[in-house]
Each structure stands twice: as structure tokens, then as C-alpha cells.
Amino acid sequence: MSASTVDEANDGVGRPEFDRSDLSVGIVHVGVGGFHRAHMAMCVDSLMSQGLALDWAICGVGLLESDRRIKTIFDAQDCLYTLTVKHPDGREESTVIGSIVDYLFAPDEPEAVIERMAHPGTRIVSLTITEGGYNFDRVTGEFDATAPAVVSDLVPGAVPTTVFGYVTEALRRRRDRGIPAFTVLSCDNIQGNGHMAARVFTAFAELKDPALGAWVRENVSFPNSMVDRITPVTSAEDVASTERRLGLKDEWPVVCEPFFQWVIEDDFPLGRPPVERAGAQLVGDVEPYELMKLRLLNASHQGLCYFGYLSGYRLVHDALADPLIETFLLAYMDREATPTLRPVPGVDLDKYKHTLIERFSNPFVRDTIARLCAESSDRIPKWLVPVIREQLDAGGEVALSAAIVASWARYAEAIDEQGEPITVVDPLRDELVAIAQTQHDDPLAFIRNRALFGDLAENARFADAYSRALHSLHTVGAHETLRTLIGAPIGASTPDEVHPNESEKKL
């Protein structure tokens, strides 16, 4: 696909309704993936189709070697791609998105990346660099200055390799040239993502140059935001289906669910696109919305993925067709997550929770359980552990949260209930698997990892609930453990239940 072939696409495909030659870059986005392309890039494209935000086009930046493929594809496709929204009734809506106009691969062109960020036209540098990309200690929340890549970037005169190095050098040049600081907008799933971004980027800048650090602290805005849209990893079938249905050869299409939510703290000193005209919400306080999403949606994903995988499921919608899993998730949300939330303006939480179940159950999105199981050490401590701590402090229930942690620990043993290997994808994989494989003899071994859980292993109420759940997982398995957790007698049938091992759900 390229600009010259888009007009040849089949009827029914949405196309950019603006002249891309009229666009200028206002946003540099680090970490272009499916999620960014299904929310921010889509949102800006929608504005451009309304004749708005023509000076807010996006330049993507890739920092990792794995991003080299993206550079190759985007160069060949004029940075165009197709976004397909898959509705629960099977209907599909496809649009060619044209808001990304350039893509820079930082390892090959570091100076171009720095100068693009330093350019006066760049007023926002946005981020989807994953939860682990912020390089902070999982327990203390402080910036880790000992990470090897950070140490290298702190050497005077070093060519940057980290996002901290690039952003800080660009800000230094702007300061020296008398150009106001851009806004740094985090779009990652971290509670208080703007506050966290401020902490880690300011810490790096102060280590690099104390005077520059003080300038960053005084001049750079880091608004909080919450973004929500289920966006599976692009599969080979998505690529083939896009060409078959649309008549377009797109090597990197995106598929997503219809639900879209983007809540942003309105703090942009150099301006912003009018994203409220494309469905975003501008608010004074994002925290109620982000806690709702992190502790209900994201933590529930963790609740279903390990139990679902160990029960034999491989696709999210298949797991949600199991009444045991659906009942377990709703019980977790009602009994343990919801008591830790503040009122969310304009949101009916009960309706929101049932909407989550409907979203997870969309059979056409075909989200994989393996995707949800990945990077757990960057997710459980940020999404679920805060729920556990608040519930313990308040004297609330923790049995279901403890069971979710136990299901992760069981999954991390890297062997499923049929004796088949599990491919554990996690930055701490070797460490976690080694610990998990000792827990038959030492049941609390996994949660004694203070870098992930702090002192939770020393809390008798949590440790007891965790130990009971882990013992059940080892003795009767995930599916029967769910029965006990939701109060169904072991061995009893749940209405309309079909066990995955007795159906075609198991892949």
C-alpha cells in the first residue's frame, strides 16, 4: 500500500479526507505500535478529516532494533496503514489512516530524532513505551540510574540510546535556542503516568546536568492520561484478510474493538489538537478514570489470562464464554477492586464492569491470552498489587486478588496442567521461572520477591489466601480452583458450562 494505491482500494474503505501535503508535524510519538495507531493516530486523523489539526501531524520514532521492520514498512507505505474496527456482530469498518507522516529509526538516525524533537513545530512528545519503559523501581517507584543503558546515556557527549537521552538532549537544545519546552504526554498503563513520566525524565535530566534538570522541572508539562481500546497484536491472518477484503497490500494493519476512551488532563502550554472533537475527554483530574481502567480492565485481564490459559483456552473470547471465568472476574471487580475506587464522574461503574465482560467476549477481535500473559512483572505490581494493599489496609477482601497472583505463579512454572511447556514472555523470565519451580516445596517463594511484592509475603492474611489458592492450583487445577473461589461446589456443573477440554475452544 502507498499513497498512489489507496485510491484503488475496494469500495467501503475510508480514505484520508485531507491533502497530506498540507500537513506539518506537531507531535513526535515514541513507540509506534498497534495501540498508538488505534487511538492517538486515529483521533488526529479524524480531526484532519474535519479540516482541523493540520499542524499536528505525527512523526513516529522507534528506539529498538525490533522497530527496524516498522521503518521498512512505513517507508514503503508512505506511513499509511489500515485500521479495522471489529464489531461483536461481525461487522467490520476499515479506514486508511494518514495522520502519521514520517517515521525515524533512532539507531540509524539519532541526530534526526533529536532535531525533530527540538524543532519549534514540535509541541508534544508522546509515549507508548510500555510499563517497563519508564525504568523505575517496582517497589519504591524511583528512577533506576543503575540500568546499563541509562549509565551509558549519562556519559558526557554520549549519543543517546534511551528515550530519556533523546528527550533530554532535545530539551537542552530547545532551552539553549530559546524555544519553549514541549509537553511530554505518556499514554502508557501506569497509575499517574504523567506524574511518573515527570519523575523519571526529570531525574535523568538532573543526573545529566543539574541546571538542565531544574529547567525541565520548571518548564516541562507532563499531563496524566488514560487510554482504553483493546488492540490485539497484528497477526498474519489480519494481513491476509486486509488484502482479501480491501484490495490493499498492507504489511502492518491494525484491528481493534469499537470501544474507545481517551481521558486527558488539559495541561498543554504550547497547545494541543482539539481532541475533544474526536471523542476524547479533557478533565482536570484523570485519576478516577485511570484507577477505574487499571484496576477493573487491566487487572481483570490478569485475572482471566493465567486461569484461562491453565484451563486450556487460548483466545480471550473463548475464556469469557466459560461462566466460571466470567463469574470470577465480576466477583473480583465487585468485591475487591471497586472498594478501592473513587467516584468516576459520568460513569456508571456497574454498567462499566458488565461492558468490560461484553468487550472481552467479542469473538471477532480474537485477542490472544498469550498477549495478556506477557510482561507480567511490569503489570501485576502496577495494576493488582495496589488493590491488594488498599484492601489489606481497609480490612477488605483479598482472596480473589491473591488467587490471581497465585495463578501467575503457577503459570510461571512454565509447564501447563497437561505437562506441556509454557512460553513465558517476561523481562524477568529466567528469574521468575526458577523461583516458581521451587514453590511445590516452598509455597511462598514467589511472593517473597520483594522487588515485585514488597512485604506482602509477611502479611499473614494475604499469605494464607495466596497459599490456599496455589495449593488448589497444584492439586485440583485451575478450573476446579475457580469453582471454589466463586463458591460453586467442586465437581458441580455451572449452568450452560462447557469445559474447554470437552469442546473445540481449546486450540
Secondary structure, DSSP 8 states (H G I E B T S, - for coil): --HHHHTTS-TT-B---S-GGG--EEEEEES-SHHHHHTHHHHHHHHHHTT--TT-EEEEEE-SGGGHHHHHHHHHTTT-EEEEEE-TTS-EEEEEE--EEEEEETTT-HHHHHHHHHSTT--EEEE---GGGG-B-TTT--B-TTSHHHHHHTSTT----SHHHHHHHHHHHHHHHT----EEEE-SS-TTHHHHHHHHHHHHHHHH-HHHHHHHHHH-----EEEE-------HHHHHHHHHHHS---SS-EEE-S--EEEEE---TT----GGGGT-EEES--HHHHHHIIIIIIHHHHHHHHHHHHTT--BHHHHHTSHHHHHHHHHHIIIIIGGG----TT--HHHHHHHHHHHHT-TTT--BHHHHHTTGGGTHHHHTHHHHHHHHHHT---HHHHHHHHHHHHHTTSB-TTS-B-----TTHHHHHHHHTTTTT-TTTGGG-HHHHTTGGG-HHHHHHHHHHHHHHHHT-HHHHHHHHTT--TT---TT---GGGSS---
